[in-house]
Each structure stands twice: as C-alpha cells, then as structure tokens.
Amino acid sequence: MLSGEQCRFFRMAGYLPVGQVSSHEEVAALKEEVSRLLGTPSRSGAAAPENHMMRAHAAGGDGVNDGHVRVALHLCHISDLFRDHALNANVASTVRRIFGEDPVVLTSLLFNKPPKVGQALTPHQDLPYYPYLGDDDLVTCWMALNEVDSSNGCLEYLPASHRSRITHRETGEQQTLEIDPDDIDMTRLVQIPLKPGEGVLHHGLTVHRSGANRSERPRMGVATLYVQASVPVTIDDFPYPALVPSPAASR
Ligand SMILES: O=C(O)CCC(=O)C(=O)O
C-alpha cells in the first residue's frame, strides 16, 4: 500500500521507486520466458511474432547492428507468465491509489540492452505514443530483470517534467519519437539503480531516457503500462484488449 508521502512524491516528481515487485523466483521464470520468446543461440527460433520485436539497427544510438531485440512488444498479451506479472496485485493496488480509480493493463514491453552492445534510449515522454490517452491516463511500472545502474543503462528521469507535454520529433524506424536534448535540462536527470525484481513507477508525461550498456552484464527491464479503467481504448486505438486486474487485487 502506498503511503501519503509516497503519493505526494509521485505527484511532485512524476516517478516513484516502489521497491520489490516480484520475487527472485518470479524474476528467474520471467528471464527464462524471455529466452523462449526472443530465442537464444542455443534455442532455435523465437516464440514471439517478429512484428512484436524491434531490433538493433545500424542507425541506432551507438551505430551497433548485431540484430538483437531492443524492445519486445505486447508480452502480457502473448505470454501467461507476463500476463500474471502484469496483473500483480500489489502494483495494481498502488496504481489504483495514484489514479483514484481502478487501473487496467494496456500492454507490457521488454527493454533489452545486451552487454557492450545495448543502445541508449533518447529522452521521451510515453504519452505521445498513445495519442488517444489524456494527460493523466497512463502510469508505467518498470521492473528490473537484472541489476541496473549507471554502467548498464538504468532509467533516468527528469523530475517534475510530467506537468506539460513537450514537443517530440521523429527519429526513424526504431524509437520513432524523441525530445531534442536542447529542450530540457539534461543535468537534472535522476538515475534510478534497481536490483532484480525492484520497480519504479512513472507518469505518462515524465521525461525519461537510459544510457548504453557499457558493462559486461545484461540489462533487461519490463515496463507494464496501466490506464485508468474509465478511459475508452478501442481496437482501432490498440491491437489488444486491456487486461483487467481482479477487483480484490487492485484494492
Ligand atoms: O528501459 C528503458 O530503457 C526505457 C523504458 C521506457 O522508455 C519506458 O518504460 O517507458
């Protein structure tokens, strides 16, 4: 349960570290599921559809093109384990407190930065990717699957940036929208190191970025996107129907 102080911090800063979200056993099972969905050298092929995967591209941040999956989309809609993770009762209850009403799960995404070649993600707000949502309709829970810190590209937030929409520009096919770094104060970014299974919430307008993975360690995180249940999202807006946490879970 979220304390009043935590609620106030989220409202002021636009993000909030929430501690342990999943157990070490659950994290291990999710990592194994990632291998199944994305495929590994020792495993033939990926179980996830190719059109759900965004691969490293020569024009990406660091010019590295080994074809690895940078982002995998819609995991909670194609995997029982990721669906169970997205419906996590504690997170649903925390997000309910922030929204002041029941949340539903729009989708979940894996962000993957393999050792040495994992690329930086440029500053952006999430809401411009979902033009049918209003300013306060979206909260993300980002959970680390590996230990993340400044050397392998932990998340970085711009505090209090969730109070307005900032102009984004098109970048190309991988991450299509970004903020011109000259439009924000990059020196105010706050890094969020996390241990495996720990999570952080952010508002749909909080500016965030992450650095390249310069370390020898993997860096994966899963972002689960919650929308207020009263907000109509149709099949024309989004390809999968929202998942509904059980009422008891979100209380
Ligand atoms: O994991 C990352 O580097 C970026 C995550 C992100 O953009 C998000 O969760 O909205």
The ligand as an SDF file (V2000), in Angstrom:
LIG
                    3D

 10  9  0  0  0  0  0  0  0  0999 V2000
   14.1230    0.6200  -20.3750 O   0  0  0  0  0  0  0  0  0  0  0  0
   14.3660    1.6620  -20.9650 C   0  0  0  0  0  0  0  0  0  0  0  0
   15.4860    1.9970  -21.2510 O   0  0  0  0  0  0  0  0  0  0  0  0
   13.2660    2.5870  -21.3820 C   0  0  0  0  0  0  0  0  0  0  0  0
   11.9640    2.2950  -20.7670 C   0  0  0  0  0  0  0  0  0  0  0  0
   10.8770    3.1890  -21.2450 C   0  0  0  0  0  0  0  0  0  0  0  0
   11.0420    4.0170  -22.1150 O   0  0  0  0  0  0  0  0  0  0  0  0
    9.5880    3.0620  -20.6030 C   0  0  0  0  0  0  0  0  0  0  0  0
    9.4040    2.1890  -19.7350 O   0  0  0  0  0  0  0  0  0  0  0  0
    8.6820    3.8480  -20.9430 O   0  0  0  0  0  0  0  0  0  0  0  0
  1  2  2  0
  2  3  1  0
  2  4  1  0
  4  5  1  0
  5  6  1  0
  6  7  2  0
  6  8  1  0
  8  9  2  0
  8 10  1  0
M  END
$$$$
